[in-house]
Amino acid sequence: MRFPNQRLAQLFDMLQNETLPQDELAQRLSVSTRTVRADITALNALLEAHGAQFILSRGNGYQLKVEDASRYQRLEVARPRGLRIPRSGLQRVHYLVVRFLTSAFSLKLEDLADEWFVSRATLQGDMVDVREWLARYHLTLETRPRHGMKLFGSEVAIRACLTDLLWDLSQQDAVSAPIVDEVLNAGVPEQLMVVLHDIFTRFAIRLTDEGERFIRLYCAVSVRRISEGYPLADFSADDVDERVRDAAREVVQVLQQLAGKPLSSSEESWLRVHIAARQVQDAAPSAINADDDEALVLYILRYINSHYNYNLLDDAQLHADLLTHIKTMITRVRYQIMIPNPLLDNIKQHYPMAWDMTLAAVSSWGKYTPYSISENEIGFLVLHIGVGLERHYNIGYQRHPRVLLVCDTGNAMVRMIEAVLQRKYPQIEVTGTLTLRDYEQRESVAEDFVISTARIAEKDKPVVTIAPFPTDYQLEQIGKLVLVDRTRPWMLNKYFDAAHFRVIEEPVDRQTLFRELCGQLEQEGFVDAAFLDSVVEREAIVSTMLGDGIALPHSLGLLAKKTVVYTVLAPQGIRWGDETAQVIFLLAISKSEYEEAMAIYDIFVTFLRERAMARLCGCKDFAEFKSVAIECLGRF
């Protein structure tokens, strides 16, 4: 069976062993649900001759239903596994990286272009991403006329790059046979799976499943490199735990047999570091005695307390969890071992405030230490900090619905209705109780909606009429109003306004924009002079791009006197590091309103999930922007 396009092949693979709803498939494929339905119809037309169909199960999603097992089995046997030629730009980048890392000779783009049936210009465009990928590991490509390009760098860096690439692809289920064939010797990963697990079990070395898989990949890459005559140069490391040392010695013996060549002491030392860097430590703080680790934990927690008003210093569980992670993290950063974090983008989006707190604390600590902590490592710390915040603070700030009760019966009946409402919907805040006469005399209602025991006219707010003993239907009607998301629209009204909104049509650089916006906020009394320097410093640490052209510049810590969000739309785009920002929200958050800060971040995450950048960027004034924003918030 041949798929008309690559997306159908992806969709087919996704639904092989999993039932997935339309929304999830649309998100994974970056298409609309309508396109998903059209693709499912196309797949079913192809599968009709092979005894299978994708059926929509209500409440669950699409699942594979095999009607003729023998015909479908023949399809499975005949179906090709993995592409022999890279089809997409990202696949070409991966293949190019592998070719340069594994080739002993110079490579010509003309030869690769002929092999992959693409133009040389196409590969030249891909080389920008290839060079950027290699630069992360301090690897360089040198071009010699008539010979082509050759890679230069340390063997440690080459192995790290190969291992990380294979790891990233395995996490995405995107490892294809040609890449594995070029990087690893056939059958080695399968042999190592059993042997390594046995060795680590015998020496009581605890590793996560991911940690063990990563070491297995590194060992498989090492076998290939050593067998081809690329040993590690001289390397020595601090002494490690005796169990790690003994386990590494046995692993080296296994690698020698698989590579067919003896391994040097440098190989064994580097392997020890890898195992120690991924070893799971005991959770008890008493079992960890490392001054650097303890100092960093205390520094992070104290920084968050002093700069963000969240006191997590007394959380023994958080302290132990951070200490456990940081002990092995210090080993990794000391030897520049990069550990992948496949959830990094999700962490940034789901814990944006915890991300900023942790990033600021670690960056501040970095001024006093020679270590450089990567974004991947910071992401793991953010998870611990985020969970700690959820344990102790209402960081998922919600504005509870405020209700006006109109009741002309006695006091006892009022109390009974309040009790029923509190039991059914504890989030309701009954702000007051009025008689019918008092309600009629009111010109407007400040609350979100009105509950009345008699029929009354609406005053710009919804009214739900109930009996003294409310029926299930009446309580359901109240529930529809209670469960409306009022938090984000309320935050939009409170912290966004026309005075802090502008559309920029002319070219402007990021620094000029910061000066203009912060200057206005300073004149209006929202911030002081130190705010601008802090915004610039925060941007220098890591770009504040949230994604999809949306940027969130802000200060290190809660430095504002009053909370406000300055909205800037730049249809022509503003250069933002390596990316371009078209919708910019400058955040100025005060310590007095830090409980609500998380809900402000949630507004921007909703814009990102709704892919609202283009619609927001097309707004001409604040009223139009607010209308689009409320529409987005109402849908999610």
C-alpha positions as CSV (number, residue, x, y, z in Angstrom):
1,M,0.0,0.0,0.0
2,R,1.4,3.4,-1.1
3,F,0.3,6.5,0.8
4,P,-0.4,9.6,-1.4
5,N,1.4,11.9,1.1
6,Q,3.6,11.7,4.2
7,R,0.8,13.0,6.5
8,L,-1.4,9.9,5.7
9,A,1.6,7.7,6.6
10,Q,2.0,9.5,9.9
11,L,-1.7,9.3,10.7
12,F,-1.7,5.5,9.9
13,D,1.3,5.0,12.2
14,M,-0.3,7.0,15.1
15,L,-3.5,4.9,15.1
16,Q,-1.8,1.5,14.9
17,N,-1.8,0.8,18.6
18,E,-3.7,3.8,20.1
19,T,-7.2,5.2,20.1
20,L,-7.0,9.0,19.6
21,P,-9.7,11.7,19.3
22,Q,-9.9,14.2,16.4
23,D,-8.6,17.1,18.4
24,E,-5.5,15.3,19.5
25,L,-4.7,14.1,16.0
26,A,-5.2,17.6,14.6
27,Q,-2.8,19.0,17.2
28,R,-0.2,16.4,16.5
29,L,-0.4,16.9,12.7
30,S,-0.8,20.7,12.9
31,V,-4.0,20.6,10.8
32,S,-7.7,21.2,11.4
33,T,-10.1,18.5,12.6
34,R,-11.8,18.8,9.2
35,T,-8.5,17.7,7.5
36,V,-8.2,14.8,10.0
37,R,-11.7,13.6,8.9
38,A,-10.8,13.9,5.3
39,D,-7.5,12.0,5.8
40,I,-9.3,9.2,7.7
41,T,-11.8,8.9,4.8
42,A,-8.8,8.6,2.4
43,L,-7.1,6.0,4.6
44,N,-10.2,3.9,4.9
45,A,-10.5,3.9,1.1
46,L,-6.9,2.6,0.9
47,L,-7.5,0.0,3.7
48,E,-10.7,-1.3,2.2
49,A,-8.8,-3.8,0.1
50,H,-6.7,-4.9,3.1
51,G,-9.5,-5.9,5.5
52,A,-9.3,-3.0,8.0
53,Q,-11.0,0.3,8.7
54,F,-10.5,3.2,11.2
55,I,-13.8,3.5,13.2
56,L,-14.8,6.5,15.2
57,S,-15.8,5.4,18.8
58,R,-17.8,8.1,20.5
59,G,-16.1,9.5,23.6
60,N,-12.8,7.8,22.7
61,G,-11.7,8.6,19.2
62,Y,-10.6,6.7,16.1
63,Q,-9.4,3.1,16.5
64,L,-8.3,0.4,14.1
65,K,-10.8,-2.3,13.4
66,V,-9.4,-5.3,11.6
67,E,-12.1,-7.2,9.7
68,D,-9.9,-9.7,7.8
69,A,-6.8,-10.6,9.9
70,S,-5.1,-12.6,7.2
71,R,-5.3,-9.8,4.6
72,Y,-4.2,-7.1,7.1
73,Q,-1.2,-9.3,8.2
74,R,0.0,-9.5,4.7
75,L,-0.1,-5.7,4.5
76,E,1.9,-5.4,7.7
77,V,4.6,-7.8,6.4
78,A,4.8,-5.9,3.1
79,R,4.7,-2.4,4.5
80,P,8.2,-0.7,4.3
81,R,9.7,0.3,7.6
82,G,11.4,3.7,7.5
83,L,12.3,5.9,4.6
84,R,15.5,5.2,2.7
85,I,15.6,8.7,1.4
86,P,14.9,11.8,3.6
87,R,11.7,13.5,2.3
88,S,11.2,16.5,4.6
89,G,13.6,19.3,5.5
90,L,13.9,18.1,9.1
91,Q,14.8,14.6,8.0
92,R,17.4,15.9,5.6
93,V,19.0,17.9,8.5
94,H,19.1,14.8,10.6
95,Y,20.7,12.7,7.8
96,L,23.2,15.4,7.0
97,V,24.3,15.7,10.7
98,V,24.8,11.9,10.8
99,R,26.7,11.8,7.6
100,F,29.2,14.5,8.7
101,L,29.6,13.0,12.1
102,T,30.3,9.5,10.8
103,S,32.2,10.2,7.6
104,A,36.0,9.8,7.6
105,F,36.3,11.8,4.4
106,S,35.1,15.1,3.1
107,L,31.5,15.2,1.7
108,K,30.2,17.1,-1.3
109,L,26.7,18.4,-1.3
110,E,26.5,17.6,-5.1
111,D,26.9,13.9,-4.3
112,L,24.3,13.9,-1.6
113,A,21.9,15.9,-3.8
114,D,22.2,13.3,-6.5
115,E,21.7,10.5,-3.9
116,W,18.6,12.0,-2.4
117,F,17.1,13.4,-5.6
118,V,17.0,17.0,-4.4
119,S,18.8,20.2,-5.7
120,R,22.1,21.4,-4.3
121,A,20.4,24.7,-3.4
122,T,17.9,22.7,-1.2
123,L,20.8,21.1,0.7
124,Q,22.5,24.5,1.1
125,G,19.4,25.8,2.8
126,D,19.4,22.8,5.1
127,M,23.1,23.4,6.0
128,V,22.1,26.5,8.1
129,D,20.3,24.2,10.5
130,V,23.1,21.6,10.3
131,R,25.8,24.1,11.3
132,E,23.6,25.4,14.1
133,W,23.0,21.9,15.4
134,L,26.8,21.1,15.3
135,A,27.7,24.4,16.9
136,R,25.9,23.4,20.1
137,Y,28.7,20.8,20.6
138,H,31.5,23.1,19.4
139,L,31.8,21.1,16.2
140,T,32.7,22.9,13.0
141,L,32.6,22.2,9.3
142,E,35.5,23.3,7.1
143,T,35.2,23.6,3.3
144,R,38.1,22.8,1.0
145,P,37.8,23.6,-2.8
146,R,37.1,20.5,-4.9
147,H,37.1,18.3,-1.9
148,G,33.9,19.2,0.0
149,M,33.2,19.7,3.7
150,K,34.7,17.9,6.6
151,L,33.8,18.0,10.3
152,F,36.3,18.9,13.0
153,G,35.9,18.6,16.8
154,S,36.6,16.4,19.8
155,E,35.6,12.7,19.9
156,V,33.6,13.5,23.2
157,A,31.6,16.1,21.3
158,I,31.0,13.8,18.3
159,R,29.7,11.0,20.5
160,A,27.5,13.4,22.5
161,C,26.0,14.8,19.3
162,L,25.3,11.3,17.9
163,T,23.8,10.0,21.1
164,D,21.6,13.1,21.7
165,L,20.3,13.0,18.1
166,L,19.4,9.3,18.4
167,W,17.7,10.0,21.7
168,D,15.7,12.9,20.4
169,L,14.5,10.9,17.4
170,S,13.6,7.9,19.6
171,Q,11.5,10.1,21.8
172,Q,9.6,11.2,18.7
173,D,9.4,7.7,17.2
174,A,11.2,9.1,14.2
175,V,14.3,6.9,14.1
176,S,14.6,5.4,10.6
177,A,16.6,2.4,9.6
178,P,19.2,4.2,7.5
179,I,20.1,6.5,10.4
180,V,20.5,3.6,12.8
181,D,22.6,1.7,10.2
182,E,25.0,4.6,9.8
183,V,25.4,5.3,13.5
184,L,25.2,1.9,15.2
185,N,26.5,-1.6,14.5
186,A,23.7,-4.1,13.8
187,G,22.2,-5.9,16.8
188,V,24.4,-4.0,19.4
189,P,21.5,-2.1,21.1
190,E,19.5,-5.3,21.5
191,Q,22.5,-7.1,23.1
192,L,23.3,-4.2,25.4
193,M,19.7,-4.0,26.6
194,V,19.9,-7.3,28.5
195,V,23.6,-7.1,29.6
196,L,23.5,-3.5,30.9
197,H,20.3,-4.1,32.9
198,D,21.8,-7.2,34.5
199,I,25.0,-5.3,35.4
200,F,23.2,-2.4,37.0
201,T,20.9,-4.7,38.9
202,R,23.8,-6.7,40.4
203,F,25.6,-3.6,41.5
204,A,22.4,-2.0,42.9
205,I,22.7,1.0,40.7
206,R,19.3,2.7,40.4
207,L,18.6,4.4,37.0
208,T,15.3,5.6,35.5
209,D,14.2,3.9,32.4
210,E,15.2,6.9,30.4
211,G,18.6,7.1,32.1
212,E,19.3,3.4,31.3
213,R,18.1,3.9,27.6
214,F,20.4,6.9,27.2
215,I,23.5,5.0,28.6
216,R,22.6,2.1,26.3
217,L,22.5,4.5,23.3
218,Y,25.8,6.0,24.4
219,C,27.5,2.6,24.7
220,A,26.2,1.5,21.3
221,V,27.6,4.7,19.7
222,S,30.9,4.1,21.5
223,V,31.1,0.6,20.1
224,R,30.7,1.9,16.6
225,R,33.2,4.7,17.0
226,I,35.8,2.5,18.7
227,S,35.4,-0.3,16.1
228,E,36.1,2.3,13.4
229,G,39.3,3.5,15.1
230,Y,38.1,6.6,17.0
231,P,39.0,6.2,20.7
232,L,38.6,8.9,23.3
233,A,41.6,11.1,24.0
234,D,43.1,11.3,27.5
235,F,40.4,11.9,30.0
236,S,40.3,11.6,33.8
237,A,37.5,12.4,36.3
238,D,37.0,12.6,40.0
239,D,36.6,9.4,41.8
240,V,33.0,8.0,41.9
241,D,31.1,5.6,44.1
242,E,32.6,2.1,44.3
243,R,29.5,0.5,42.9
244,V,29.6,2.8,39.8
245,R,33.3,2.1,39.4
246,D,32.8,-1.7,39.5
247,A,29.8,-1.6,37.2
248,A,31.7,0.6,34.6
249,R,34.5,-1.9,34.6
250,E,32.2,-4.8,33.7
251,V,30.4,-2.7,31.0
252,V,33.8,-1.9,29.5
253,Q,34.5,-5.6,29.2
254,V,31.3,-6.1,27.3
255,L,32.0,-3.1,25.0
256,Q,35.5,-4.5,24.2
257,Q,33.9,-7.8,23.0
258,L,31.4,-5.9,20.9
259,A,33.9,-3.5,19.4
260,G,36.6,-6.1,18.8
261,K,39.2,-3.7,20.2
262,P,40.6,-3.0,23.7
263,L,39.2,0.1,25.5
264,S,41.5,2.7,27.2
265,S,41.2,3.9,30.8
266,S,39.8,7.2,29.3
267,E,36.8,5.3,28.0
268,E,36.2,3.7,31.4
269,S,36.5,7.0,33.2
270,W,34.0,8.7,30.8
271,L,31.6,5.8,31.2
272,R,31.8,6.2,35.0
273,V,30.8,9.8,34.7
274,H,27.8,9.0,32.5
275,I,26.6,6.4,34.9
276,A,27.1,8.7,38.0
277,A,25.4,11.6,36.2
278,R,22.2,9.5,35.7
279,Q,22.2,7.5,38.9
280,V,19.0,8.0,41.0
281,Q,20.0,9.0,44.5
282,D,18.3,8.1,47.7
283,A,15.6,10.7,48.5
284,A,16.6,11.2,52.2
285,P,18.5,14.5,52.6
286,S,20.7,12.8,55.2
287,A,22.1,10.5,52.5
288,I,23.4,13.5,50.5
289,N,26.4,15.4,51.7
290,A,27.6,17.8,49.0
291,D,28.2,21.5,49.8
292,D,27.6,22.7,46.3
293,D,24.3,20.8,46.0
294,E,23.0,22.1,49.4
295,A,24.1,25.6,48.6
296,L,22.3,25.7,45.2
297,V,19.1,24.4,46.7
298,L,19.1,27.0,49.5
299,Y,20.1,29.8,47.0
300,I,17.2,28.9,44.7
301,L,14.6,28.8,47.4
302,R,15.8,32.0,49.1
303,Y,15.9,33.8,45.8
304,I,12.3,32.8,45.0
305,N,11.3,33.9,48.5
306,S,13.0,37.3,48.4
307,H,12.2,38.2,44.7
308,Y,8.8,36.6,44.2
309,N,7.2,36.5,47.6
310,Y,6.7,32.7,47.5
311,N,8.2,31.0,50.7
312,L,9.1,27.4,49.9
313,L,12.0,27.2,52.4
314,D,10.1,25.0,54.9
315,D,8.9,22.5,52.3
316,A,11.0,19.5,53.4
317,Q,9.8,17.3,50.5
318,L,10.7,20.0,47.9
319,H,14.1,20.5,49.5
320,A,14.8,16.7,49.4
321,D,13.6,16.4,45.8
322,L,15.8,19.3,44.6
323,L,18.8,18.0,46.5
324,T,18.3,14.5,45.0
325,H,18.2,16.0,41.4
326,I,20.9,18.6,41.8
327,K,23.5,16.1,43.1
328,T,23.6,14.3,39.8
329,M,23.0,17.5,37.9
330,I,26.3,19.0,39.3
331,T,28.1,16.0,37.9
332,R,26.6,16.5,34.5
333,V,27.4,20.3,34.3
334,R,30.9,19.7,35.6
335,Y,31.7,17.4,32.7
336,Q,29.4,19.2,30.2
337,I,27.1,16.1,29.8
338,M,23.9,17.2,28.1
339,I,20.9,15.3,29.2
340,P,17.8,15.7,26.9
341,N,14.6,17.0,28.2
342,P,11.8,16.1,25.7
343,L,9.2,18.0,27.8
344,L,11.0,21.3,27.8
345,D,8.6,23.2,25.6
346,N,5.6,21.8,27.5
347,I,7.2,22.8,30.8
348,K,7.7,26.4,29.6
349,Q,4.1,26.6,28.6
350,H,2.4,24.8,31.5
351,Y,4.7,26.3,34.2
352,P,5.6,29.7,32.8
353,M,5.8,31.4,36.1
354,A,7.8,28.6,37.8
355,W,10.1,28.7,34.7
356,D,10.8,32.4,35.2
357,M,11.4,32.0,38.9
358,T,13.8,29.1,38.5
359,L,15.6,30.6,35.5
360,A,16.1,33.9,37.4
361,A,17.4,32.1,40.5
362,V,19.8,29.8,38.6
363,S,21.1,32.6,36.4
364,S,21.8,34.7,39.5
365,W,23.6,31.8,41.1
366,G,25.6,31.3,37.9
367,K,27.4,34.6,38.5
368,Y,29.2,33.0,41.5
369,T,30.1,29.6,39.9
370,P,32.0,28.4,36.9
371,Y,29.2,26.0,36.0
372,S,26.9,26.7,33.1
373,I,23.4,25.1,33.6
374,S,21.5,24.3,30.3
375,E,17.8,25.0,29.7
376,N,17.2,21.2,29.8
377,E,18.5,21.0,33.3
378,I,16.6,24.1,34.4
379,G,13.4,22.5,33.0
380,F,13.8,19.5,35.4
381,L,14.2,21.9,38.3
382,V,11.1,23.9,37.2
383,L,9.0,20.7,37.6
384,H,10.0,20.5,41.2
385,I,9.4,24.2,41.9
386,G,6.1,24.1,40.1
387,V,4.8,21.2,42.1
388,G,6.0,23.0,45.3
389,L,4.1,26.1,44.4
390,E,0.9,24.1,43.7
391,R,1.2,22.5,47.1
392,H,1.4,25.7,49.0
393,Y,-0.1,28.5,46.9
394,N,-3.2,29.1,44.8
395,I,-1.0,29.7,41.7
396,G,-3.9,28.6,39.5
397,Y,-5.7,31.8,40.5
398,Q,-9.4,31.8,39.8
399,R,-11.9,34.6,40.1
400,H,-15.0,33.0,41.7
401,P,-18.4,33.9,40.4
402,R,-20.0,36.7,42.4
403,V,-23.8,36.3,42.8
404,L,-26.6,38.6,43.9
405,L,-29.5,36.7,45.6
406,V,-33.0,38.3,45.3
407,C,-35.5,36.7,47.7
408,D,-38.7,38.2,49.2
409,T,-39.3,35.3,51.7
410,G,-38.1,35.1,55.3
411,N,-34.6,34.9,56.6
412,A,-34.8,31.2,57.2
413,M,-35.6,30.6,53.6
414,V,-32.7,32.8,52.5
415,R,-30.3,30.8,54.7
416,M,-31.6,27.6,53.3
417,I,-31.0,28.7,49.6
418,E,-27.5,29.9,50.5
419,A,-26.8,26.5,52.0
420,V,-28.0,24.7,49.0
421,L,-25.9,26.9,46.7
422,Q,-22.8,26.5,48.9
423,R,-23.2,22.7,48.9
424,K,-23.8,22.4,45.2
425,Y,-21.4,25.1,44.0
426,P,-18.9,26.0,46.8
427,Q,-17.0,28.4,44.5
428,I,-20.0,30.8,44.5
429,E,-19.6,34.1,46.4
430,V,-23.0,35.4,47.5
431,T,-22.3,39.1,47.8
432,G,-25.6,40.2,49.2
433,T,-29.4,39.5,49.4
434,L,-32.0,42.0,48.2
435,T,-35.8,42.2,48.4
436,L,-37.7,42.6,45.1
437,R,-38.3,46.3,45.8
438,D,-34.6,46.9,46.5
439,Y,-33.6,45.1,43.3
440,E,-36.1,47.1,41.2
441,Q,-34.6,50.4,42.5
442,R,-31.1,49.4,41.4
443,E,-29.9,50.8,38.1
444,S,-27.2,48.2,37.5
445,V,-25.8,45.0,38.9
446,A,-22.1,44.7,39.7
447,E,-22.2,40.9,40.3
448,D,-21.7,38.3,37.6
449,F,-25.4,37.1,37.7
450,V,-28.5,37.1,39.8
451,I,-30.4,34.3,41.4
452,S,-34.0,35.1,42.2
453,T,-37.0,33.3,43.7
454,A,-39.4,35.4,41.6
455,R,-39.5,36.5,38.0
456,I,-37.5,39.8,37.6
457,A,-36.2,41.9,34.8
458,E,-32.5,41.6,33.8
459,K,-30.2,44.6,34.4
460,D,-27.4,43.8,32.0
461,K,-26.6,40.6,33.9
462,P,-28.2,37.1,33.5
463,V,-31.0,36.1,35.9
464,V,-31.8,32.5,37.0
465,T,-35.2,32.0,38.5
466,I,-35.5,29.2,41.1
467,A,-38.1,27.8,43.5
468,P,-37.5,28.0,47.2
469,F,-36.5,24.4,47.0
470,P,-34.5,24.4,43.7
471,T,-35.1,21.6,41.2
472,D,-32.2,19.7,39.5
473,Y,-33.0,21.6,36.3
474,Q,-32.8,25.0,38.0
475,L,-29.5,24.0,39.7
476,E,-28.1,22.9,36.3
477,Q,-29.0,26.4,34.9
478,I,-27.1,28.0,37.7
479,G,-24.2,25.6,37.0
480,K,-24.0,26.8,33.4
481,L,-23.3,30.3,34.7
482,V,-21.0,29.2,37.5
483,L,-18.7,27.2,35.3
484,V,-18.1,30.0,32.8
485,D,-14.4,31.0,32.9
486,R,-14.5,34.5,34.3
487,T,-10.9,34.6,35.5
488,R,-9.1,35.3,32.2
489,P,-11.7,37.9,30.9
490,W,-11.6,39.6,34.3
491,M,-7.8,39.7,34.2
492,L,-8.0,41.1,30.7
493,N,-10.2,43.9,31.8
494,K,-8.2,44.6,34.9
495,Y,-4.6,44.7,33.6
496,F,-5.0,45.5,29.8
497,D,-6.1,49.0,28.7
498,A,-6.0,51.3,25.7
499,A,-3.4,53.6,27.3
500,H,-0.9,50.7,27.3
501,F,-1.5,49.5,23.7
502,R,0.2,50.5,20.5
503,V,0.6,49.3,17.0
504,I,4.1,49.7,15.5
505,E,4.3,49.9,11.7
506,E,7.8,51.3,11.4
507,P,11.0,49.3,12.0
508,V,12.3,49.3,15.6
509,D,14.8,47.2,17.5
510,R,14.2,45.4,20.7
511,Q,16.3,47.7,22.9
512,T,14.6,50.9,21.6
513,L,11.2,49.3,22.3
514,F,12.2,48.4,25.9
515,R,13.3,52.0,26.5
516,E,10.1,53.5,25.1
517,L,7.7,51.2,27.0
518,C,9.6,51.2,30.3
519,G,10.0,55.0,30.1
520,Q,6.3,55.5,29.8
521,L,5.6,53.1,32.6
522,E,8.1,54.9,34.8
523,Q,6.5,58.3,34.1
524,E,3.1,56.9,35.0
525,G,4.4,55.5,38.3
526,F,4.0,51.8,37.5
527,V,7.8,51.0,37.8
528,D,11.0,52.7,38.8
529,A,14.2,53.3,36.9
530,A,15.7,49.9,37.8
531,F,12.9,48.1,35.9
532,L,14.4,48.7,32.4
533,D,17.8,47.3,33.4
534,S,16.1,44.2,34.8
535,V,14.1,43.6,31.7
536,V,17.2,43.9,29.5
537,E,19.1,41.5,31.9
538,R,16.3,39.0,31.8
539,E,16.2,39.0,28.0
540,A,20.0,38.5,27.9
541,I,19.7,35.2,29.9
542,V,17.2,33.4,27.6
543,S,14.8,34.8,25.0
544,T,11.4,35.5,26.3
545,M,9.7,34.2,23.1
546,L,6.7,32.1,24.1
547,G,6.3,30.8,20.5
548,D,4.4,31.5,17.3
549,G,5.6,35.2,17.2
550,I,4.5,36.0,20.8
551,A,7.1,37.4,23.2
552,L,6.7,38.1,27.0
553,P,9.5,40.5,28.1
554,H,9.5,41.1,31.9
555,S,11.9,41.8,34.8
556,L,13.8,39.5,37.0
557,G,11.5,39.3,40.0
558,L,8.3,41.3,40.8
559,L,9.7,44.8,40.6
560,A,6.6,46.8,39.5
561,K,4.8,49.1,41.9
562,K,1.5,48.4,40.2
563,T,0.6,45.5,37.8
564,V,0.0,46.3,34.2
565,V,0.5,44.6,30.8
566,Y,1.8,46.7,27.9
567,T,0.6,45.3,24.6
568,V,2.5,45.9,21.3
569,L,1.5,44.7,17.9
570,A,4.2,44.8,15.2
571,P,2.8,43.5,11.9
572,Q,6.2,44.0,10.2
573,G,7.9,42.0,13.1
574,I,10.7,42.9,15.5
575,R,13.9,40.9,15.6
576,W,13.9,38.9,18.8
577,G,17.2,37.1,19.0
578,D,17.1,34.4,16.4
579,E,13.3,34.8,15.9
580,T,10.8,37.5,15.0
581,A,8.1,38.8,17.4
582,Q,4.9,40.3,16.1
583,V,2.8,40.3,19.4
584,I,4.7,41.6,22.4
585,F,3.3,41.7,26.0
586,L,5.6,43.6,28.4
587,L,4.7,42.4,31.9
588,A,5.0,44.6,35.0
589,I,3.9,42.6,38.0
590,S,3.9,43.8,41.6
591,K,4.5,41.8,44.7
592,S,1.1,42.8,46.1
593,E,-0.6,41.0,43.2
594,Y,1.6,38.0,42.8
595,E,-1.2,35.6,43.6
596,E,-2.9,36.6,40.4
597,A,0.3,36.5,38.2
598,M,-0.3,32.9,37.1
599,A,-3.6,33.8,35.6
600,I,-2.0,36.5,33.5
601,Y,0.5,34.0,32.1
602,D,-2.5,31.7,31.4
603,I,-4.0,34.3,29.0
604,F,-0.8,34.2,26.9
605,V,-0.7,30.4,26.9
606,T,-4.3,30.4,25.6
607,F,-3.4,32.8,22.8
608,L,-0.6,30.3,21.8
609,R,-2.8,27.3,21.9
610,E,-5.5,29.1,19.9
611,R,-2.8,30.1,17.3
612,A,-4.2,33.6,17.7
613,M,-1.1,35.6,16.7
614,A,-2.2,36.4,13.2
615,R,-5.7,37.5,14.3
616,L,-4.2,39.6,17.2
617,C,-1.6,41.1,14.9
618,G,-4.3,42.2,12.4
619,C,-6.1,44.4,15.0
620,K,-6.0,48.2,14.4
621,D,-6.9,49.4,17.9
622,F,-7.4,48.3,21.5
623,A,-11.1,47.6,21.1
624,E,-10.5,45.2,18.2
625,F,-7.7,43.5,20.1
626,K,-9.9,43.1,23.2
627,S,-12.7,41.6,21.1
628,V,-10.3,39.0,19.5
629,A,-8.8,38.2,22.8
630,I,-12.1,37.6,24.5
631,E,-13.2,35.4,21.6
632,C,-10.1,33.3,22.1
633,L,-10.5,33.1,25.8
634,G,-14.1,32.1,25.5
635,R,-13.4,29.2,23.2
636,F,-10.7,27.5,25.2
